[in-house]
C-alpha cells in the first residue's frame, strides 16, 4: 500500500506552519511535504521533523516571487542566474532536512519570449539542476500543472514532460505526477501512470473539481490506489488538497489506508 504524506502548505492550515508538523504526526502521518521551506530557519524545521519522527518527503526549488505571480523561473531566459542560486539554496535546505527529492516548478514564460529560447533555457537549467542535486543524492522532479488553476504555465502534460526529460538526458531528472492536475489536462490516469512508472518518483492527489480531499469529486480514488498497488509503485503519495472543512474532519477517506500513512 502506498505511503501518504501530509502536504503542510494545504493541510492543517488551522494552525501556524511549524505547528502543522505536530498535528500531522498526531493524525498518523509519517511523512510531510510542502511548497517551500525558505521562510523558516532550517534548524527549526529539523527539530520539528526529528521530534515528531517525520520524513521530509519533498519540497520545491525556490520559484521566484510567489506573491508577485511567479510560479517558477526555470523557463525564463533572463533569470538563469537566479535559478542557479536557487538550486544552491535548495541543496542546503534539502540536505539539512534529509529530503531526497526536490520539485522544480518550471514557470510561466514571458509573453514576448521566443518558444525555442524558452525550451532551450528550461533544458539547460534542468541539466544544471539535475547535475548539482545528484552530487548530494537528491533527485530533481518536474511537474506538469493544469492551465485552469495556473494559466500560462509552461509544462502541462505527460508527453511534454517525457520529451523534456529525454532532452535533458539525466538519470537524475524524474516526473512528479499530480493526479488532480492530470485529470484536468489529459485524463486516462491509471494507464498513464502504469506506462510511465519508470520515470514517476512522486505522486500527488486531490479530487476534481474543487481540489478537495478524495471522495469529494469525480475521481475514483479507491480504484486508483488499488491500481497503484498493482503497478508496484513504492514511493510516497502527497496529499496536496484543500480540506473541504477542517483538515481533521476531512481525513475520513484515509481510514481504509491508515496503516499506510
C-alpha positions, 0 to 999 in steps of 0.5 A: 500500500502506498505511503501518504504524506501530509502536504503542510502548505494545504493541510492543517492550515488551522494552525501556524506552519511549524505547528502543522508538523505536530498535528500531522504526526498526531493524525498518523502521518509519517511523512510531510511535504510542502511548497517551500521551506525558505521562510523558516530557519532550517534548524527549526524545521529539523527539530520539528521533523526529528521530534515528531519522527517525520520524513521530509518527503519533498519540497520545491526549488525556490520559484521566484516571487510567489506573491508577485505571480511567479510560479517558477523561473526555470523557463525564463531566459533572463533569470538563469542566474537566479535559478542557479542560486536557487538550486544552491539554496535548495541543496542546503535546505534539502540536505539539512532536512534529509529530503531526497527529492526536490520539485522544480516548478518550471514557470510561466514564460514571458509573453514576448519570449521566443518558444525555442529560447524558452525550451532551450533555457528550461533544458539547460537549467534542468541539466544544471539542476539535475547535475548539482542535486545528484552530487548530494543524492537528491533527485530533481522532479518536474511537474506538469500543472493544469492551465485552469488553476495556473494559466500560462504555465509552461509544462502541462502534460505527460508527453511534454514532460517525457520529451523534456526529460529525454532532452535533458538526458539525466538519470537524475531528472524524474516526473512528479505526477499530480493526479488532480492536475492530470485529470484536468489536462489529459485524463486516462490516469491509471494507464498513464501512470502504469506506462510511465512508472519508470520515470514517476518518483512522486505522486500527488492527489486531490479530487476534481473539481474543487481540489478537495480531499478524495471522495469529494469529486469525480475521481475514483480514488479507491480504484486508483490506489488499488491500481497503484498497488498493482503497478508496484509503485513504492514511493510516497503519495502527497496529499496536496488538497484543500480540506473541504472543512477542517483538515481533521474532519476531512481525513475520513477517506484515509481510514481504509489506508491508515496503516499506510500513512 
